[in-house]
Amino acid sequence: MFGKKLGVVAASIALSSVVLSACGGANGNEGATQNQDAKAAEGKESVSLWMFDADPMYQAAAEATAAEVGVDLNYEYIQDETYKTKISVALAANELPDVFQQHAGKSYRTPVLQSKTVAPLNDTLDSTGLGAKFLDNQLVKEEDGNIYSVPSNISTTLVFYYNKKLMSDLGATPPATWDDLQALVSKADDKGIIPIALGGKERWQGDLLYNLLVARQDVNAFDNAIKGDAKFTDAPFVDAAKQVATLVSSNAFQKGFLGSAYLDAQELFKNDKALIWIDGSFNFGALSKAMGDNLGYIAFPKTGAEDVYSATIGFQNSAAPYSLFVNNSSKHLDKAKEFAIKLSLKLNDEFVRKGLPGYAASEVKSESQNEQLSAYATDISKTAKTQAMWFGLLSADTGQEYRDMTQQLYGGNLTPEEYTAQLETLLRSAE
C-alpha cells in the first residue's frame, strides 16, 4: 500500500535553516578527515561515528569497540532533533561520517538506501562469522539481497511514566482506566500541577499517544484499516480522537504544549512540575538516573475496550529498525564495517546486561534491574501485540502530512470527525 517512491527528506525551509550548520558540519568533517589522515600517517586508522542516542552507554560501547578493532574513534553525539536534519543534509551532500546511526521507520530508512551512499555489509558479516550471532530476522535483507545495516537498539515501546512524589502529594494512585485518567488530570490541574507534559513541537509524542489510544479502542483497528477492511473514520479512530480533544480541553497538557520542545517538556517532568510523561522505553535509564526512586511506571491504562496487555506501540518495525550504516566512501571501509558490526553486538550485550531482550546471541548475564524497569520487562512479556508506530510505516511525505494533521487535532483546528475524515483521505490516496 505504501510503496510510493521517496526522495531525500529535506523540506526547503528546514534545509535552508540548517545550511549554515551543515556547512559547519562540513568544516568539521574536513577537520575530522585531516585528523584521520594524520593518524593514518601514524599507521593507525580512525573511524568517525555519529549517534543520536544520549545514553552514555553508547559512547562507552563505541570506545570499547574501537579499542577492540584497533582504530581511533571520532565520536560525535548529536541531539536527536538536530540529528534528523543534519543526517538528511549529509546524505544529500554525501558528507557522511564513516559510521552513522539512523532512526527506525520507513520514512527514515528509505532515504538512506536511496542515497546510494551506504555499503553492503554481507562480506564482513560472512568473513568474520559475526553474522551468525544475530537472531533470526534481525538483519534486514533488502530487495537486492544485500544487508546494509546492523541493529543499534532493541525494540522500544511507548511508556507511561509518572512522578511518584507528585502522585503522593495529590493523594492519588496511578490510573487504571480512562475515567481514572480523567479524574487524575482534573485533580492535578486543580492543584496547579501539570497533568501530562508533552513536547508538541516535534509532534511525535502526541502522534504516538493517539496511536495507543486507538489501539486501546481496538487492537487491530490500524491493521484492518490499512488493509482496506475498515476505514479510518470508524469508531476506534473517532473515539480516540475525541479522547485527545477531551484531554486538551481539560488542560491535561502544559500551557503552550504545541510549541514546547521535547527536552523542555521532559524537564518539567523531571523537576516535579508535571505528573505524567509519555515517552519511549529507551529513556528508562536516563530518567532513572535523573529521578531515582521518584520515577514511577505503569502499563498504559485501559482507556478503551482492550485491556492493558492487548498491545503497545513500538518505535520500529522489523523492516526498518534502529540501525548503524557504513559510508561506502569511507577511507577505511573494511575497518568501518568491522567496527559497526562489533559495536552492534556490544550494544546488544549491554541491553542483555540490563535484563532486556537482545537481538543477538550473548554470553552476558543479566544484572539486577531497578523496580520500574523490572515491572516494564514483565509487562512487555505479557503484551500480546506491538503495533509499530504508524509514522514508521508511511512514506516520508505521507508521514509528515499525517503528523501535521494530527498536530491540528491537538490544536483544536480539526474536530475528531474532520480529523478522521482527512486521515481516511490521506492514507487512501497513499495507496
VEXDREN-392585 format. One record per residue (C-alpha): residue in three letters; x, y, z. Coordinates in steps of 0.05 Angstrom, whole numbers, plus 5000, padded with zeros to 4 digits. Example, Ala and Ser with C-alpha at 12.3 -4.5 7.8 and 13.67 -1.06 7.14 Angstrom:
BEGIN
   residu      X      Y      Z
      ALA   5246   4910   5156
      SER   5273   4979   5143
This chain:
BEGIN
   residu      X      Y      Z
      MET   5000   5000   5000
      PHE   5054   5048   5018
      GLY   5101   5035   4960
      LYS   5106   5107   4939
      LYS   5176   5126   4918
      LEU   5213   5170   4966
      GLY   5260   5227   4957
      VAL   5310   5251   5008
      VAL   5272   5287   5062
      ALA   5293   5359   5065
      ALA   5238   5410   5067
      SER   5264   5473   5036
      ILE   5254   5517   5096
      ALA   5284   5468   5143
      LEU   5341   5456   5095
      SER   5355   5530   5088
      SER   5356   5537   5163
      VAL   5409   5486   5172
      VAL   5454   5503   5113
      LEU   5500   5543   5158
      SER   5503   5489   5210
      ALA   5512   5438   5154
      CYS   5569   5479   5127
      GLY   5597   5479   5198
      GLY   5589   5404   5197
      ALA   5626   5401   5131
      ASN   5683   5440   5160
      GLY   5681   5394   5219
      ASN   5685   5336   5172
      GLU   5744   5367   5137
      GLY   5778   5373   5205
      ALA   5759   5302   5222
      THR   5787   5279   5154
      GLN   5852   5315   5167
      ASN   5857   5282   5235
      GLN   5842   5215   5203
      ASP   5896   5227   5151
      ALA   5946   5247   5205
      LYS   5930   5185   5245
      ALA   5933   5142   5183
      ALA   6002   5170   5171
      GLU   6020   5146   5240
      GLY   5997   5077   5220
      LYS   5931   5074   5257
      GLU   5864   5080   5222
      SER   5807   5121   5251
      VAL   5731   5116   5248
      SER   5683   5174   5255
      LEU   5615   5158   5285
      TRP   5550   5199   5291
      MET   5500   5179   5344
      PHE   5435   5209   5369
      ASP   5423   5165   5430
      ALA   5441   5205   5492
      ASP   5451   5145   5538
      PRO   5525   5145   5559
      MET   5523   5070   5545
      TYR   5530   5084   5471
      GLN   5595   5123   5476
      ALA   5625   5074   5525
      ALA   5607   5016   5478
      ALA   5636   5053   5418
      GLU   5701   5068   5454
      ALA   5708   4996   5476
      THR   5694   4972   5406
      ALA   5745   5020   5376
      ALA   5797   4992   5424
      GLU   5778   4921   5404
      VAL   5781   4936   5329
      GLY   5845   4976   5336
      VAL   5822   5043   5309
      ASP   5819   5114   5336
      LEU   5748   5137   5347
      ASN   5719   5205   5329
      TYR   5653   5201   5367
      GLU   5600   5255   5357
      TYR   5535   5256   5395
      ILE   5482   5300   5362
      GLN   5417   5319   5396
      ASP   5360   5278   5367
      GLU   5320   5331   5330
      THR   5383   5365   5304
      TYR   5407   5297   5281
      LYS   5347   5285   5237
      THR   5360   5347   5197
      LYS   5436   5340   5197
      ILE   5434   5269   5171
      SER   5387   5290   5115
      VAL   5434   5345   5094
      ALA   5495   5299   5099
      LEU   5460   5246   5056
      ALA   5444   5297   5002
      ALA   5515   5325   5003
      ASN   5550   5258   5013
      GLU   5585   5285   5074
      LEU   5573   5227   5120
      PRO   5618   5201   5175
      ASP   5646   5131   5168
      VAL   5590   5101   5210
      PHE   5524   5132   5230
      GLN   5461   5115   5267
      GLN   5392   5123   5236
      HIS   5323   5124   5266
      ALA   5272   5069   5258
      GLY   5217   5073   5208
      LYS   5208   5071   5133
      SER   5208   5146   5127
      TYR   5278   5149   5156
      ARG   5308   5086   5126
      THR   5286   5093   5054
      PRO   5323   5160   5041
      VAL   5387   5128   5067
      LEU   5381   5069   5019
      GLN   5360   5112   4961
      SER   5420   5157   4971
      LYS   5466   5100   4949
      THR   5517   5124   4999
      VAL   5518   5064   5045
      ALA   5558   5000   5038
      PRO   5532   4928   5039
      LEU   5558   4891   5100
      ASN   5548   4819   5075
      ASP   5621   4806   5061
      THR   5644   4826   5131
      LEU   5586   4792   5165
      ASP   5605   4728   5128
      SER   5681   4731   5132
      THR   5682   4746   5207
      GLY   5627   4696   5223
      LEU   5593   4751   5263
      GLY   5530   4749   5221
      ALA   5512   4683   5253
      LYS   5508   4717   5321
      PHE   5447   4758   5302
      LEU   5380   4725   5317
      ASP   5333   4706   5261
      ASN   5303   4764   5222
      GLN   5345   4816   5259
      LEU   5387   4833   5198
      VAL   5345   4866   5144
      LYS   5358   4839   5075
      GLU   5338   4890   5022
      GLU   5308   4874   4954
      ASP   5377   4869   4921
      GLY   5396   4815   4971
      ASN   5445   4858   5010
      ILE   5447   4874   5083
      TYR   5462   4948   5092
      SER   5455   4957   5167
      VAL   5461   4925   5235
      PRO   5416   4940   5295
      SER   5433   4996   5342
      ASN   5376   4989   5391
      ILE   5326   4938   5415
      SER   5252   4943   5401
      THR   5230   5001   5445
      THR   5159   5019   5462
      LEU   5117   5077   5487
      VAL   5116   5081   5563
      PHE   5071   5115   5614
      TYR   5118   5146   5667
      TYR   5094   5183   5727
      ASN   5125   5225   5782
      LYS   5117   5188   5849
      LYS   5126   5250   5892
      LEU   5072   5289   5856
      MET   5026   5228   5856
      SER   5036   5222   5931
      ASP   5026   5297   5942
      LEU   4959   5291   5906
      GLY   4940   5231   5949
      ALA   4925   5195   5884
      THR   4942   5129   5852
      PRO   4963   5115   5780
      PRO   4903   5110   5734
      ALA   4877   5042   5711
      THR   4820   5066   5666
      TRP   4800   5125   5622
      ASP   4755   5151   5678
      ASP   4814   5146   5727
      LEU   4858   5184   5679
      GLN   4806   5239   5670
      ALA   4797   5245   5746
      LEU   4872   5248   5757
      VAL   4881   5302   5704
      SER   4826   5343   5737
      LYS   4856   5334   5807
      ALA   4926   5353   5784
      ASP   4901   5414   5745
      ASP   4862   5438   5805
      LYS   4925   5435   5848
      GLY   4966   5473   5796
      ILE   5006   5412   5775
      ILE   5015   5399   5701
      PRO   4978   5332   5690
      ILE   5017   5310   5628
      ALA   5079   5342   5599
      LEU   5080   5338   5524
      GLY   5134   5361   5475
      GLY   5087   5381   5419
      LYS   5138   5418   5377
      GLU   5168   5354   5349
      ARG   5098   5324   5341
      TRP   5117   5251   5353
      GLN   5095   5246   5426
      GLY   5024   5268   5410
      ASP   5023   5225   5348
      LEU   5043   5162   5387
      LEU   4995   5177   5443
      TYR   4938   5178   5392
      ASN   4964   5112   5362
      LEU   4959   5080   5431
      LEU   4891   5108   5446
      VAL   4866   5077   5381
      ALA   4898   5010   5398
      ARG   4863   5012   5466
      GLN   4797   5020   5429
      ASP   4811   4963   5380
      VAL   4878   4928   5378
      ASN   4870   4912   5304
      ALA   4840   4978   5282
      PHE   4900   5004   5245
      ASP   4918   4938   5211
      ASN   4846   4929   5187
      ALA   4841   5000   5161
      ILE   4908   4999   5126
      LYS   4888   4935   5090
      GLY   4822   4966   5068
      ASP   4780   4921   5112
      ALA   4758   4981   5153
      LYS   4760   5057   5150
      PHE   4798   5109   5189
      THR   4731   5141   5201
      ASP   4707   5081   5241
      ALA   4692   5085   5315
      PRO   4760   5067   5344
      PHE   4794   5125   5307
      VAL   4738   5175   5322
      ASP   4733   5155   5395
      ALA   4808   5160   5405
      ALA   4808   5228   5371
      LYS   4752   5250   5418
      GLN   4796   5228   5477
      VAL   4852   5272   5451
      ALA   4804   5331   5446
      THR   4779   5316   5517
      LEU   4850   5316   5544
      VAL   4865   5382   5510
      SER   4801   5415   5534
      SER   4812   5391   5606
      ASN   4881   5424   5609
      ALA   4917   5357   5611
      PHE   4978   5387   5577
      GLN   5021   5446   5598
      LYS   5005   5515   5571
      GLY   5035   5524   5501
      PHE   5050   5450   5495
      LEU   5045   5451   5418
      GLY   5106   5496   5416
      SER   5143   5461   5472
      ALA   5206   5423   5454
      TYR   5211   5351   5476
      LEU   5271   5363   5521
      ASP   5238   5424   5553
      ALA   5176   5384   5568
      GLN   5217   5328   5596
      GLU   5250   5376   5645
      LEU   5180   5394   5672
      PHE   5171   5321   5689
      LYS   5240   5310   5718
      ASN   5236   5373   5760
      ASP   5169   5357   5795
      LYS   5128   5404   5752
      ALA   5089   5351   5713
      LEU   5056   5288   5738
      ILE   5057   5243   5675
      TRP   5107   5235   5619
      ILE   5093   5194   5556
      ASP   5160   5173   5526
      GLY   5199   5114   5499
      SER   5226   5056   5540
      PHE   5295   5078   5514
      ASN   5294   5132   5567
      PHE   5286   5086   5627
      GLY   5360   5091   5643
      ALA   5366   5166   5636
      LEU   5302   5180   5674
      SER   5320   5131   5730
      LYS   5388   5164   5737
      ALA   5356   5234   5740
      MET   5297   5218   5785
      GLY   5318   5157   5824
      ASP   5262   5126   5865
      ASN   5217   5184   5845
      LEU   5206   5152   5776
      GLY   5142   5112   5770
      TYR   5117   5067   5715
      ILE   5052   5032   5697
      ALA   5025   4997   5636
      PHE   4984   5046   5595
      PRO   4913   5049   5625
      LYS   4852   5014   5597
      THR   4825   5074   5560
      GLY   4780   5033   5513
      ALA   4752   4963   5503
      GLU   4820   4929   5501
      ASP   4858   4910   5564
      VAL   4927   4937   5583
      TYR   4964   4877   5556
      SER   4930   4876   5489
      ALA   4981   4919   5454
      THR   5034   4972   5459
      ILE   5064   5020   5408
      GLY   5133   5003   5383
      PHE   5183   5053   5355
      GLN   5205   5008   5299
      ASN   5185   4951   5254
      SER   5224   4892   5231
      ALA   5236   4921   5162
      ALA   5262   4988   5187
      PRO   5295   4982   5255
      TYR   5343   5030   5290
      SER   5406   5017   5252
      LEU   5480   5031   5241
      PHE   5501   5045   5169
      VAL   5571   5049   5139
      ASN   5590   5103   5089
      ASN   5612   5069   5025
      SER   5661   5126   5013
      SER   5697   5114   5078
      LYS   5773   5116   5071
      HIS   5775   5059   5120
      LEU   5717   5019   5094
      ASP   5737   4950   5119
      LYS   5752   4975   5189
      ALA   5688   5016   5189
      LYS   5647   4955   5171
      GLU   5681   4913   5225
      PHE   5671   4969   5275
      ALA   5597   4977   5260
      ILE   5582   4903   5266
      LYS   5621   4895   5331
      LEU   5590   4958   5360
      SER   5521   4930   5345
      LEU   5539   4865   5382
      LYS   5570   4903   5441
      LEU   5507   4945   5448
      ASN   5467   4881   5447
      ASP   5508   4856   5506
      GLU   5491   4920   5544
      PHE   5416   4911   5532
      VAL   5421   4839   5556
      ARG   5460   4861   5617
      LYS   5402   4907   5634
      GLY   5354   4848   5630
      LEU   5324   4869   5564
      PRO   5313   4822   5505
      GLY   5370   4829   5455
      TYR   5374   4820   5380
      ALA   5435   4774   5380
      ALA   5465   4717   5419
      SER   5503   4740   5481
      GLU   5543   4708   5537
      VAL   5529   4766   5583
      LYS   5486   4753   5644
      SER   5431   4800   5664
      GLU   5445   4844   5724
      SER   5393   4865   5775
      GLN   5344   4917   5750
      ASN   5311   4973   5785
      GLU   5238   4961   5806
      GLN   5207   5002   5750
      LEU   5248   4972   5694
      SER   5235   4902   5721
      ALA   5160   4917   5721
      TYR   5164   4942   5649
      ALA   5202   4880   5626
      THR   5148   4836   5659
      ASP   5092   4875   5626
      ILE   5123   4872   5558
      SER   5130   4797   5564
      LYS   5054   4794   5575
      THR   5036   4842   5519
      ALA   5003   4807   5461
      LYS   5019   4856   5405
      THR   5069   4910   5389
      GLN   5038   4957   5339
      ALA   5091   4994   5300
      MET   5081   5069   5303
      TRP   5041   5089   5242
      PHE   5091   5142   5222
      GLY   5144   5089   5213
      LEU   5100   5051   5164
      LEU   5085   5111   5120
      SER   5126   5142   5065
      ALA   5165   5205   5084
      ASP   5117   5253   5051
      THR   5054   5219   5076
      GLY   5084   5212   5146
      GLN   5099   5286   5151
      GLU   5030   5305   5127
      TYR   4998   5257   5175
      ARG   5036   5287   5234
      ASP   5018   5357   5213
      MET   4945   5336   5211
      THR   4950   5304   5280
      GLN   4980   5368   5306
      GLN   4918   5404   5282
      LEU   4875   5356   5322
      TYR   4915   5372   5385
      GLY   4910   5446   5368
      GLY   4834   5443   5361
      ASN   4837   5464   5288
      LEU   4804   5399   5268
      THR   4746   5365   5302
      PRO   4753   5290   5314
      GLU   4706   5277   5256
      GLU   4743   5324   5210
      TYR   4809   5295   5230
      THR   4790   5223   5217
      ALA   4757   5241   5151
      GLN   4822   5274   5129
      LEU   4860   5214   5155
      GLU   4819   5168   5112
      THR   4831   5211   5051
      LEU   4906   5218   5063
      LEU   4921   5145   5076
      ARG   4877   5120   5019
      SER   4910   5167   4970
      ALA   4977   5139   4991
      GLU   4959   5071   4963
